[in-house]
Amino acid sequence: MYIRDINLCKGSGVVRAEAHVAWEESDKAPLVLFVETDVQFEDAVWADPNAFVVGCLLPAWHAGEQRVKIDGALCPMLCHNLKAAMMTLQSWYPEMGPPPTIEPSHGFRALSPFRAQAASFLSCGVDSLATLRANKLHVPSDHPTAIQAVLLVDFIEASFMSEQEARNLNRLSAALEVAADAGVRPIPVKTNILRLDGDGWFFTYKWHAAVFSSVAHCLSRGFNKVYIASSYDAAHLEPWGSHPLLDTYYSSAHLQIEHHGVWMSRVEKTALVANWPIGLQNILVCQGKESGRNNCGACEKCIRTMTALVALGKLKGCRSFPVDDVSPELLNTVRECHMIYNDSQASYYSELLPALRACGREDLVTVIQQILRSSSQDQLVSDLTTSDVEKLIPKGDTFILVAKDRFGCNIAAERKGHCWGSPPDSRTAIRELEWLRRSGANFIVFRPSALWWLDYYTELHRYLHANFRRIVQDDRLVVFDLRR
């Protein structure tokens, strides 16, 4: 990959940092990558070469690029940090292979911070609202680490984000209301960075903190510290695109990135936001496609958050959700639709039990206990099918394990693995299948909870049948031999 023509330009009321990105190994089309905001914030924006390296390095790696060459000087601290981040990702996802080298045309130069101010990203999810609220409650307003501005990022021209685009203006409206109440400057930012890689799985599990850090570096004339809200608490960390072992390593000498909030459980974060009236009325957690200004009230994140608000006595009168109570029937859809797919999710529901008992909602307690038992039973079935797999596949061979909505579980000889989410489409699934196969995976195994894949990802199913031998198909397992 070659990054060149890095410059700052103004026009039509916006200021834009941009760079031309060309691929050297991949057949992807070149891209003029940009980060832009309103011209009133031009004092914060500059065309920082470090920003483009942070944003482009992982897509280059994902596409098989051997190097990332950039016109300009890079921060030596950032380059050292990026090596640490790549080591972490390689330990989680060994099939990624060696990362590309970084080649700055003008060597290395460490800069001092431009301004002692802090900012945070704000999506109006519980995590980002809790980060802002905690900072405002506990940090003096004149302290250098006090949040003075929030960055509202609008990702444009990204195929896997299309279902979000209709909500961008609504999310902006909520964020502006929150920012006004918190007394911070809202800075709307637009970027086309997701055009570098349209794989939503890659973005979620490997790349998204680097994306936000890239945006932050473009605004680093205005801030020397930017917070990225944590998704998980310290007790439930797992491989994820934003992590304490990643985010801080996207820092340079002039900009510190902090992964914030790992000391708070999900219930604690929700309570912090629920006791902030403006925050409560502007929670946006929904993953539903048609949620509009508010949340759909039917997806897992909505149900989980509404149940937490019931436990806290805050759902009634909350305009963020379409109902003011959670019925046992609604909560039970989490179990019926197998919405729990990792231990962190299960822990969110476990945390709610004491508060629900305290407020007399034994009906919801009973359902959560059923959800947790079902989740444990699903794990038992997984363990049993894994035992079956080990009888089928030679010891020492590597295989891909697909379970529920998890894919890319590359199980090595010692039977350890790494799980990611389901791909957005068959094309992505086929590409990732081939990537894992070239990395040494000899089989792909579908557990009972993932047999729906063969109906949903029809092109993947046809591809497997056309190119590989099916060695098992029953109600417990479907296994393809990936050795042509």
DAZIFEN-V9637 format. One record per backbone hydrogen bond with DSSP energy under -0.5 kcal/mol. NH is the residue of the N-H (numbers start at 1). CO is the residue of the C=O. If there is no record, write none. Layout:
NH_CO + NH_CO
This chain:
2_22 + 3_69 + 4_2 + 4_20 + 7_5 + 7_18 + 9_16 + 11_14 + 14_11 + 15_37 + 16_9 + 17_35 + 18_7 + 18_16 + 19_33 + 20_4 + 21_19 + 21_31 + 22_2 + 22_20 + 31_21 + 33_19 + 33_31 + 35_17 + 36_190 + 37_15 + 38_188 + 39_13 + 41_38 + 42_39 + 44_41 + 45_41 + 46_218 + 48_46 + 49_47 + 51_48 + 52_48 + 53_49 + 54_50 + 55_51 + 56_52 + 57_53 + 58_54 + 60_56 + 61_57 + 62_58 + 63_59 + 64_61 + 65_60 + 68_101 + 69_1 + 70_103 + 71_3 + 72_70 + 74_107 + 79_75 + 80_76 + 81_77 + 82_78 + 83_79 + 84_80 + 85_81 + 86_82 + 87_83 + 88_84 + 89_85 + 90_86 + 91_87 + 92_88 + 93_89 + 96_93 + 97_94 + 101_66 + 103_68 + 103_101 + 105_70 + 106_72 + 107_104 + 109_74 + 114_220 + 117_115 + 118_146 + 119_225 + 120_149 + 121_227 + 122_151 + 129_125 + 130_126 + 131_127 + 132_128 + 133_129 + 134_130 + 135_131 + 136_132 + 137_133 + 138_134 + 139_135 + 143_140 + 146_143 + 148_118 + 149_118 + 150_185 + 151_120 + 152_150 + 152_187 + 153_151 + 154_189 + 155_153 + 156_154 + 156_191 + 161_158 + 162_159 + 164_161 + 165_161 + 165_162 + 166_162 + 167_164 + 168_164 + 168_165 + 171_167 + 172_168 + 173_169 + 174_170 + 175_171 + 176_172 + 177_173 + 178_174 + 179_175 + 180_176 + 181_177 + 182_178 + 183_179 + 184_179 + 185_148 + 187_150 + 187_185 + 188_186 + 189_152 + 190_36 + 191_154 + 192_34 + 195_192 + 196_193 + 197_194 + 200_198 + 203_199 + 204_200 + 205_201 + 206_202 + 207_202 + 208_203 + 209_241 + 210_207 + 211_207 + 212_208 + 213_209 + 214_210 + 215_211 + 216_212 + 217_213 + 218_214 + 219_215 + 219_216 + 220_217 + 221_44 + 222_44 + 222_219 + 223_219 + 224_117 + 225_117 + 226_256 + 227_119 + 228_258 + 229_227 + 230_260 + 234_262 + 236_233 + 237_234 + 241_204 + 246_243 + 247_243 + 249_246 + 250_247 + 251_248 + 252_255 + 256_224 + 257_255 + 258_226 + 260_228 + 260_258 + 264_261 + 269_265 + 270_266 + 271_267 + 272_268 + 273_269 + 274_270 + 275_271 + 276_273 + 277_275 + 280_273 + 280_276 + 281_277 + 282_279 + 283_280 + 284_124 + 291_288 + 294_291 + 295_320 + 303_299 + 304_300 + 305_301 + 306_302 + 307_303 + 308_304 + 309_305 + 310_306 + 311_307 + 312_308 + 313_310 + 314_309 + 315_309 + 318_315 + 319_317 + 321_318 + 327_325 + 331_327 + 332_328 + 333_329 + 333_330 + 334_331 + 335_332 + 336_332 + 337_333 + 338_335 + 339_334 + 340_334 + 341_339 + 346_342 + 347_343 + 348_344 + 349_345 + 350_346 + 351_347 + 352_348 + 352_349 + 353_349 + 353_350 + 356_352 + 357_353 + 358_354 + 359_355 + 360_357 + 361_356 + 362_360 + 364_361 + 365_361 + 366_362 + 367_363 + 368_364 + 369_365 + 370_366 + 371_367 + 372_368 + 373_369 + 374_370 + 375_371 + 376_372 + 377_373 + 378_374 + 379_375 + 380_376 + 381_377 + 382_378 + 383_379 + 384_380 + 385_381 + 386_382 + 387_383 + 388_384 + 389_385 + 390_386 + 391_387 + 391_388 + 392_388 + 392_389 + 393_389 + 397_394 + 398_440 + 399_411 + 400_443 + 401_409 + 402_400 + 402_445 + 403_401 + 403_406 + 406_403 + 407_420 + 409_401 + 410_408 + 410_418 + 411_399 + 411_409 + 412_410 + 412_416 + 415_412 + 420_407 + 422_405 + 429_425 + 430_426 + 431_427 + 432_428 + 433_429 + 434_430 + 435_431 + 436_432 + 437_433 + 438_434 + 439_435 + 440_437 + 441_436 + 442_398 + 443_398 + 444_480 + 445_400 + 446_478 + 447_402 + 447_445 + 448_476 + 450_447 + 451_448 + 453_450 + 454_451 + 455_452 + 456_452 + 457_453 + 458_456 + 461_457 + 462_458 + 463_459 + 464_460 + 465_461 + 466_462 + 467_463 + 468_464 + 469_481 + 471_469 + 471_479 + 472_479 + 474_477 + 478_446 + 479_472 + 480_444 + 481_469 + 482_442 + 482_480 + 483_442 + 484_482
